[in-house]
Amino acid sequence: MLALNRDALPDLAQAPFHGRVRVGLSGDFAQVRILRALQAFGADRPGLQVEVQVGVPGALLSKMKEGNIELVLGSQCEGEEMGRLLWREPLVWAWADRTGVNLPDPLPLAVLPEPCPYREVALERLAKAGISQRTVMICASNSSLRAAAISGFAVAPMIASQLRNGLVRVPESYGLPELPEAEFRLFAASNGDTSVLEELAEAILNAVPQHAGGE
């Protein structure tokens, strides 16, 4: 029996992983390139199912703490030093390219749902600066957030790489408070299969553009 057990250990160690890995992606990372990498990773491992949830980082991290997600790819602002840092990028006030047009008072604001790090820091900085605001649009995705800003319907906190196609940074002369940098990080659950998570993390990182917001 001992001999059989000893001989079986190498085969067990090399056995393919069977089960599922759940990946949380913030809207910045719900891109074809990354999804193709996830699909290829699962296809190379017949016993593995890769599932994806797209949402705001705060909600995804909460699900990871509850044991419902194994990996999260998202951003944070002035948060704890957690996860693997990918890059930092300025967070700015985005609005339609309307030179010479004054900002409305109170400031019309478009934000993603709670708990969104961009939303939290934007509201905090406006409150500290004594600038009144009115949340006029809660957006379910980055595309609707961009639409709100491009149309001039609202100002939106947004990463700098998304400033294109009619979106500009609100000039400092308008008096809006400076926003901190957004940190893009990869978070992994502590109770998952370490080897599989490490391999999947590397596959994701190889697929992540330097600035995912630029698509």
N, C-alpha and C positions, 0 to 999 in steps of 0.2 A: 504493500500500500504506500509506504514511504517513497519507494522507488518510482511508482507511478505518479505520485504527486510531484516529485522532483522533476520528472520528465515533462510533465504537463505545464509547469510554470512558464517556460519560454514561449510556448504556444499561446498561453493566456495573455502574456505581456504584449504579444504582437497582434492580438485579436482586434478587429476593427471596432470603433466606438459605435454603440447602438443607442439611440435616443434622440433627443432634440436639443438644439441650442437656440435660445431666443435672443435676438439682437434688437436693441432700441436705437433708432436713428432720429436725430432732430431733423427738422425740415431742411437745414443747410446740407445734410448729407443724403437725402432721399434722391439719389441720382442714379442714372443708368449704369455708369461705370462701377459704382460700389455694389449695386444690386447684381450685376453680372458676376462680380467677384464672389459674392455670397452664393449665387447659384452654382458656379463652378466648384466652389469648395464642397458643397453638398453632393454634387454629382460625382466627385472623386471619392466620396465615402458613402457607399450604398446604405449603410446602416444609420446614417445621420440625417436628421431633418433640421433644416435651418428655417426659422420663422422670424419675421420682421414686424416690429411695431414702430410707427412713426408718430412722434408727439413732441411736446416741449420738454427740454432737458430735465426740469425739476420733477415732472410727473414720471418720466422714465427712470430716473434715479431712485425715486420712491418705490417703484415696482421692483427694481433690482434689490433694494434692501429687504423687500418682502419675499424675495426668492422667486419672482415671476419673470425675471430677465437676467441673462448671464453677462451680456456685454452692452454697453451704452456708448454711443458716439455722439457727443454733443458739446455745448459750450457753457461757460459760466463767467460771471463777472464778480471779481473781488470775493471769490469763494475760497473754501479750504483748499490746500494744496493736495488734491486727490487726483488719481488717475495718471495717465501718461500724457504729458503736454505735447501737442502737435505743433501749434503755432499760436501767436497772439496777433490780434488785429484791432485797429481802432473801431470803437462804437461811435456812431455819429447820428446827428439829427438829419433825417432825409426828408426832402420835400420836392415838389415840382420845380422845374427850372423856370422860375418866374422872376426875372431880375427886376428889382425896383418895387415889388409888391410887398407891403407890410404884412407881418404875421398877425393873424386875428387874435383878439383878446376877449375871453380866455383862449389859451392855446388848444386847438383841436388836435386830439391825439389818437393815433391808431396803434394798437398793441396786440400781441398774441395773448392767449388765455393764461391765467395763472396755472402753475407757478413758473413763469418765464423770467429768466435772469435779466433780459433786456428791459422788460416791463418794470420789474422791481426797481432797478437802478435808475431808470428814467423818472419814475414817479418820485423816488427819494430825492434825486438831484433837483427836480423842479420845486419840490416842497421846501428844501433847504434854501433855494434861491428866492423863495417868495413869489414864484411865478404861478399864476392860476392856470389850471388846465381843465379840459373837459374831454373825457374819453368818449369819442364819437363813433368809434368802430373797434370791435373786438374781432380779430381775424383768425380764421381757422388754419391758415397756411401762409407761407412766405409770399406766394403769388398774390393773395388778396391784400397782404400788407403793402406790397409794392404798388398794387393798383390804387390803394388809398392815398399813398404819397404822390404817385405820378399824376393822378387826377387833380391834386391840390385839395382834395377833401380833408386831408389831415397830415400832420407831421408824424413821422414814425422813427423810433430808435432802430438803427440798422447797421450792420457791419459795412465798412467802407468799400469792400470789394463788390457790393451790390449796387453801388452808385453808377448806373448806366441807363441808357435808353430813356432820357428825360428826367432822371433823378439826380439831384445835387445835394451837397452838404449845406445846411443852413449856415451862412457866414457868421463868424464870431460877432460881427457888428450888431446882430439882432439880439444879442444878450442872453442867449440860452446857455445854461451851465454846461461845462465840459463833461463828457461822459468817459468812463474808464475803458480800458481795452477789454475785448472779449477774448477769453482763453478757450481754445478748442482742444478737447481732451478725449482720450479713450479710457473708459472705466470698465473694470472687470469685477465680477462677483467673487468673493473670497471662498465660496463653497462649491464652485463648479469644478469640472474636470480640467485640471491645470494644463495638461498637455494639449487638449483639444482647443481650449480657449487661447492659449499662446499661439497655436498654429492659425486659428481663425483671426486673431488680432493682427498677425503679420500679413495675412491675405488682405484684410481690410486696409491696413496702412499702405500697402503697395498700390491700392486702388484709389486712395484719397489724393485728389489734386492738392497742390500746395495751398491753394485758397479755394475751398469747396464752394464758397459763396459766388465765385466767379464762373462756375459751371464750365 
